[in-house]
């Protein structure tokens, strides 16, 4: 499945804990685009005592993560395969319980999903980030000058259950993402690494963004990153609390509500369904 070209292998392990463990152990191979299925991550559906389902997301490097585009795909997968019986689905995620609402669609395999992504966390320890010097904005990281490879990047950081570093620039396309992305992702200030996004404010309700995802690299879209970009834009006074975020793969509509929750609306599409033998 994919959300705006951000693609995932989705595995139903609701009745088979051994399959869940095996899937996670071979996730790196599943994500390999030449030796496996190929994807930006693997989503594993598990039972949950806290919500309707639990979503485990494994990055192409084998680490666990949180993913907004994946969450929309996950919800539509469960409904299309009869695992969910209503269009409102609660999912246990690293950012708490997310609520996904499937919007009307002529085809259950495709369509928009509106998701409550939970609360945006703004304090440096929650991201987590260890700034080399104290931020001028207290415990929030807003336009903080972070040096990488001799260049100072002014970063605004947000956690959506995973760490995000948003850098506002005049032209995201002019950034050498393959060079700068890994430098900031692995910067010593981020003890758990970070996602990195270069963002241009086109209007108070319109952002243009290029994502670099922790553990995956350059992707066509990043749902939690789009959420973080709107929060960062509003926090830094560059844009409003509601905006369309345009990425190489398409656009998401994001709202940062007064209670701190972030709402994300966008598509989820099924690319194909199949079977693969998993060797231990």
PyMOL commands that set and color helices and strands:
alter all, ss='L'
color gray80, all
select helices_A, chain A and resi 17-25+27-31+68-80+124-127+172-174+177-185+223-235
alter helices_A, ss='H'
color red, helices_A
select strands_A, chain A and resi 2-3+6-7+9-12+42-46+53-58+64-65+88-93+96-102+110-119+144-148+151-159+163-168+195-203+206-213+217-218+242-247+250-256+261-269
alter strands_A, ss='S'
color yellow, strands_A
deselect
rebuild
show_as cartoon
